[in-house]
Amino acid sequence: MDRRSTPHSTPGGQPLAHPGATSPHLAAGAATHPPPLAWMCGIVWGGWSTGAVSGEIESRPVRDGGLVGVLCRPRAGAPAPGVLLLGGSEGGLHERDAQVLAGHGFTVLALAYFGMPGLPPGLIDIPLEYFVRALDLLAAEPGAGARFGILGGSRGGEAALLTAAHDERVGTVVSVVGSGLVTQGIDYRRGALLDILGHPTGSWTWRGEPLPYLPYVIPDELRDLVAHGRPVPLRLAFPPVPDDPAALERVSIPVERIRGAVLLISAGQDGMWPGATYGQVAADRLARSRHPFTFGHRVFGEAGHAIAGPPPPDPPGLAAADGGTTSPGPGVTFEMGGTAPATRAARAGAWQATVGFLGEHLHN
């Protein structure tokens, strides 16, 4: 993949760079809460995946050291590089997608980080050390290697970049409809959408300290759509990239510290948040720093948010899984953007690019 810095583009996709310090591997506990109300799903990773997943893959639940997940790997004894799989703000974990990815020759840990028993109720002050511990678990798996991949969708893409910037064992990152900025957390206990958006809370912590974040905004247009029961493009709640360099630096993910290859995949008509713009922040940092590893930013120009995960089967299931343009929320319907055909095609293309990128940089 070319490492030139280019602006994000149309359905083809362009590659785009700051090498830096690494962070020690720390561990921290996770709080115990009931599962949350799902509202920002948008992606629908689980339950609609395709691939060879029957007798060829073995799975086991993970409940070690506070981790909540499922580990999937090929039954054959050949080396299978480790990949950490992170979903988005829908919470929970995505076993079916982990099985599909494992079918391509990977040891995959699908990790829940909120929204399940024993975990926080929402995206609230999640310790990055939790993901570091997940990498520790992968490191202990025979044949999983010593350099790992992380694949994250939406807010999981944000977490993937953050974790990779804090753990030198990550050799490959794929962030699908993710963000190069740290954004506000989600406290599902607040109930209704406007109440959730209006409650300031951080998403992530490191060494016990909350990471600075870009707060939500609630413009009149968003309030009006909610009041009249119309589909809500949640991207209205996300402000523009800060113009002030100091403010931008404060909330930017230090992707230049990642000691490996980085692939950013975005949707040009993402209705859930300005992922292509936020992703370009990360791409620009990599380009400016002359990142010594392969990196790129691919934008599917006409697609909406729902492009993460393997393509759905035919006949299609849920509208969101089929690349539909709406998704249920807390008392609202979200408009995810794009068109159904473009989103469906982009999902297939994004998955192909993801598997290829992980394979190229981990199977060596």
C-alpha positions, 0 to 999 in steps of 0.5 A: 500500500502506498504511504503518500498523504492524500485527502480522503476520497471516493469508493476506491480509497487512498492510503495516508502518518509519527513514530513515537514512544511506547507504553508499558503493559499495565492491568486494571479492573473493570466495574460491575454493572447491569447491561445497558440499553443499546441505542447507538448500534448502527453496525450490527456486527453479530448474527449476520456474518458469513464464512466457514465457521462450523467444525473448522473453528473452536470457540471458548468463553473468556472470563479471566482476570475480569475480561469478558469475551470469547476466543475463536481459533482454527482447529488445525494446529498451524500458527494463527496470529492473534487479533483483538476484535472490538465492537462499537457503542452497541456494547456486548461482544461479536462471537459470530464475526470472530468465528468468520475472521478465525476462519481466515487463519487468525486467533480472534478474541471478541472482547466486550468492554461494556454492556454485559454482566460484570462490565460497565453499563455504558461507554464510561471511563473504560480503562485502556488497561482492560484492552492491554490485558486482553492482549496479554491473554492473546500472548499466552495462546499457542501460535498466536504470536507476539505481535497482534492485530486489533480490529474495531468498529465505530467507537471500537475503532477509536478504542483500537487506535488508542490501545495500539498507541499505548501498547507496542505489541500491536503490529496492525490496526484496522479502524472501521468507521472509527475516529482519530479523535477521542469523543464523549462517553455514553451513559445509558442510564440517562435513558432518552437520547437528549439526556444521554447527550447532555450528560458529560462523561469520558469514554476512556482512562489511562493509568487512572486518569480520564482522557480529554474528549471532544464533547457532544453538541445538541443543535436546534436541528437535532432537538427538532428531529427528536421532537417530531419523531423523525429519523435522527442523523446522530452526526449532528451531535458531533462538532467539527474538528477543532480549529485551534491547534492546542484544542485539537492536540488535546483530543487527538489520538497519538496514532504516531506512537503505533508501532505497526501498520494502520488502516482507516476505513470510513463511510463518506455519507456516515450519518452516525458521526463524521467518521471520515473527517475524524479519521482523516485527523489520524491519517494526517498525523501519520503522514506528517510524522512520516510513519515508518509502517504501512498506513492508509485511509480508505473512504467509501464515498456513497456508503453509510455507517453500517459497513463494519463486519462481514457482509450479511447473508442472502436473504438479508436479515435486519435492515442495518445488517443489510446496509439499510439506512436506519437503526433503532435508538433510545426513543428515536430512529437513527439515520445512518446515511448513505444508500442501501446498495452503496452501503452493502457494497462498501461493507463487502469491500471493507471486509475484504480490505480488512482481512487482506490487511490483517493477513498481509501484516500478521501472516509473515 
